[in-house]
Amino acid sequence: MKRIIALVLVLILAVSLCACGKKSGSTGENAVSDVVVDGQEKSVKDYLIEKLTEYIHSDAYLAREAEFETMFAAKARPFTVTDAFELQTDDWSQDVSLHFFILKASCNYVVDNGGFDAIAMAIDYDTGMIYDKFNVDESWLNKSEKEQAIFIAAEGGCHTNSDYNGEPIFVDSEIHTPLSQSDIDEINAALSR
């Protein structure tokens, strides 16, 4: 009798573990992949702190922020990550696998006399390059499929719309793995120092 009860308990545990391991829709439930930089693994959180610190101290970003402060005679809102997820798919084209980190941040800047309060960007896991709508090559139709994908991701069609609910950007089979809110909070705390 004890063996039967033990076997039933093992089966219940196995079934519950299988149910917890399933993925729902296009959102992955696993942790975001670490990034390999110069042969060494680095957490995405630490990597993003490093890359975004460089980004918000770049001449181009500072010029757009200064233009906002001049035009509106007000302090620009600091760069604050509001949403971030890893995107992976092997199904976008026959020859290209996509692996990006997509994020949106609130911030104030002016370009061509227009004020903006958010920016979307794509970070290519293979190269570590950050692409926003200002540095992505607009002649994307003449580029490789991967460069076309970078343009689509960096232009931020998914994030410039406030009603974006995590739907696929490229293909239905892509996997989105969100960065945890605690990691986003730690990134923002580091960027505000």
Disulfide bonds with the S-S distance in Angstrom:
none
